[in-house]
Amino acid sequence: MFIMDSSLPERMVRLKTQEKPNALINETSPYLLQHAYNPVNWYPWGEKAFQKAKSEGKPIFLSIGYSTCHWCHVMAHESFEDREVADYLNAHFVSIKVDREERPDIDAVYMGVCQALTGSGGWPMTIFMTPDQKPFYAGTYFPKRKRYGHPGLLELLEAIRQSWETEKDRLYAAGEEITALFQPGEGADGEERLPDGTSAERAAAYFEKIFDRKNGGFGAAPKFPTPHNLMFLLRYYLIGKNPQTLQMVEKTLQQIYRGGIFDHIGFGFSRYSTDEKWLVPHFEKMLYDNALLTIALAETYGVTKNPLYRTAAEQTLTYIEREMTSPEGGFYSAQDADSEGEEGKYYTFTPREVESILGKEEGTHVCRFLDITPKGNFEGKSIPNLLQNPDYQTADSILERARPRLREYRGKRTVLHKDDKILTAWNALMIVAYTKAYRTFGETPYLSCAMRARQFIQDSLTDKDGLLYISYRDGKVSGAGLLDDYAFLTWADLELYEATFQVKYLESALKLAQTVVLRFADEAGGFFLNAENGENLIFRPKEQYDGAMPSGNSVFAYCLVKLAALTGEQNWQQAADRQLAFYKRPFSEQPGAYSFALMALMLSVYPTKEVVCVFQEERGATELHRELYGLFSPQTSILVKTAANAEQLSKAAPFTRDYFCKEGQKAAFYVCQNQSCSPPVENAGELLRQINL
């Protein structure tokens, strides 16, 4: 039964199946704390668990998941809260729980194993391994007992126990063999030639081939938004001006917003759609999805000026501010798919419910507008959506008045769990989103939110040496920062610099990038997920693929190209070239799988503009901000030099020492394109004309 334990942190509802907690009780991760009262004798990842397995001669049962994962909850209820399963695990295995969001390095290692052994992966992830962390069996969700051809956990545990007792040497050998598959090879094949623009062309052609012209998105159900694919296509459109490319972006964003994957009552996007129409989502809301979709919406508004995209972006940020922002200014990780054990219960309505809240006339109007019907579209109830509404781009005053009452009603009707840990990498993405919104819409509160969150990371997730932590919760930090933390935060700092022209953000981006080069680089190319002095896992993972989130390697490739443009320094250009060479083979094999890295490539192979703006007075820079509101020119990099920041800027970008205003000039704008610079102009309007050519 569900028991609310008053001693637990606020917003944590725990399933308490025994009075005495296990070893997870001292952790800060909401996911681990959800399992602290399981009868399974769980251990967190650490030497204590490994030593216990060695001393007792037992295999390790490793379970990896996250707090808002629906099937993680299902497996927990069926098996980990079950005394029979727990007794078997406690007798024959040492059981370890890992939060994939708090330890993405561990997750990356064993996800690679799971995908290699089974051809697929996901969460919950189930790994059986030796006491020295070598895996010999992998899978995802298992029911308690065999069902519909799916092996049962109890039968699997028994089979592995017997194998461990009778042929332990074979399992150890299998673990060694599997681990050896992931050890680094001899390095690159020596081909240092850089990729060219054909990779972007092939990726755009691939997306056009699999584009769903009726429903938007790409491929068949389930459909993931994957906003960085849209960001790539938007940039490709600006270069090639092919209307079909822009149509793919617009149709996808419009249908995602119209569908049930967007919460039309409380705002914000769910993780993915289970159907091709974007109607029925997997109801968990992840911070990174909402950040990346906000970026894509803001950028598309910058190109099209269609107010629908601004509305969707601003509604999403309203949700983030209302429900996902901590008092300190950081952003929480996720909201659960399940409420009171049922997926989607929190989000669905019946006409009777709506009319009881709003009254007959207003309720009937809202039901018609949001397709809430007696028949329903999800398990007898309705997911509010705009897919049947031809007036979806028109603001509705009745719905606007009704939303707060509907939101209040559903909040009281059911309980929705929130994962309130604050992750550096995901927060960096949301900082980018807020900064993009400020640059696009000109609303200064968005910039304030971005700067406040950046300061939170500096104060609470950075040590005295400037090194990052992965996670923060309840005043405690955990995990040495990984590539994603540094790469995403470098991107955030670069966006903040071009939004504010405060040199401190450019300096911070340079410092973070230097840390990546020194601590994460692989001589064979690219960057490892974990630092060279980090925890020793069975191998150092190195990710390139852009999945639900872009990989750290892809984002860092983009950052390196931007740093080369902003600083003019050859060392950053050389690092960018090496990183893009690292992508040459993936680009040639499956370019559509590396869309964020392709954004870095496009900055390198297509025409770019580098702009230095020099002002005699500080107010000139302030006025420039207003001129730049709404400008989306991704192939342009802008530096601002004033009398106050000249010395500071010259250290970050030494070439700017030679840029100046002539006597009597208030401003001088230098525009360079294709390694060729034009004479400076004095008028901001002329600058914008040259940028937009």
Order of alpha helices (4+ residues) and beta strands (2+ residues): alpha-beta-alpha-beta-alpha-alpha-beta-alpha-beta-beta-alpha-alpha-alpha-alpha-alpha-beta-beta-beta-alpha-alpha-beta-beta-beta-alpha-alpha-alpha-beta-beta-alpha-alpha-beta-beta-alpha-alpha-alpha-alpha-alpha-alpha-beta-alpha-beta-alpha-beta-beta-alpha
